[in-house]
């Protein structure tokens, strides 16, 4: 994962993380480990760029929910951007979009990142 820094208009430091094409059971442990390492490095506000994701299942939902919980426990937050339609549909079916902010673009996510 190649992360980048960004700062919101309110001064929150964010890590923008582009995800690999698979966010499913084939990569669950590795993705969780990588996200945990990023948080251990000191980032508690994360934006996950989902633009490359083309494989998504319930394990992917689990990764998002557990990462959201870890961010909030650390007084941070998690948001998604560039969410493919099939992922958006899965999140709606699981009612995740009610607790996880989803933005169309990275710029929109930075500008409106929840505090």
N, C-alpha and C positions, 0 to 999 in steps of 0.2 A: 504494500500500500504506500502510495506517495501522498503524504499529507501536506497541506498548505495552511498557513496562518491567515486569519482575517480578523478585523476588529469591527464590531457593530457600532452604530451611531451612539449607543449608550456606553461604549468603552469595553464591552465584553470581548475577551479574546476567544476566538473559535478555532477549531481544527476542522478543515474541510477535507473529507476523506472520500476519494473516488473508489467505489467498490468494484470488484472483479465481476465478470459475467454471471457467475454462479453464487446465489445466496440461498443455498438449499442444504439438504442433509449431507451432501458430498463434501462440504467445506465447513460445516458447523464449528468444529473444534478449532480449526485454524483461524477463522474469522473472529471468533470470540477471543482467542488469545491475542490476536493483533489489536483488536479494539481495547482490550484490557491493558495492553502495553502502552497504547497511546494515552489512556487515562492515567496510568501510573507515571507517565512522563509529565503529567500536570495539566492535561487538557480535560476539562469537565463540561465544556460546551462543544458539542459536535454537530456538524452538518454532514450527512451521508449523501454523496452524489450517486444516485441510482441509475444514471443514464446508460451504463453498460450492462446492467442486470438483465439477463434474458432467461434465467432459470431461478425460480422462486417457489418455495413450498412452505409448509407449516414450520419447518426448522428455521427458515428465514424470518418468519414472524417471531419465533422464539428469540432469535438473536436481537431483533429490534426491540422487543419488549424488555429483555434482560439488560440491554445497553441503556435503554431509557431509564430503567430503575436505578442502575449504577450511577448514571449521570445525576439524577435527582437526589440520590443519597449523598452525592458529593457537592450538592448545592448548585448543580449545573443543569443542562437540558440537552435534548437531542431534537434535531429536525431533519427532514428529508427534502431533497430537491431532485428535479429531473426524474420523477417517478414514472416508469413505463406503465402503460394502460393496464396490462395484466397484473402488475404488482398493485396498482391502485385499486383494482377490483378486489383482489385478495384482501387488502387492508380494509376495504369497506365491508366485505362479508364478515370479517373478524371484528368489526367495529373498532379497529385500532386507530383509524383516522380521527376519532373523537379525542384521543389522548396524545397523539403524536402529530405535531405540526408538519404539514406537507406544503411545499412551495414549488411553483413551476420552475423557477430559475434560482441559481446560486445567489445572484444579486438580491432577489426578493427575500431569500432566506436570511441573508446577512442583515438587510435593512429591517426585517420584522422578527428577528430572532427573539423568542420568548425569554423573559428573565425570571 
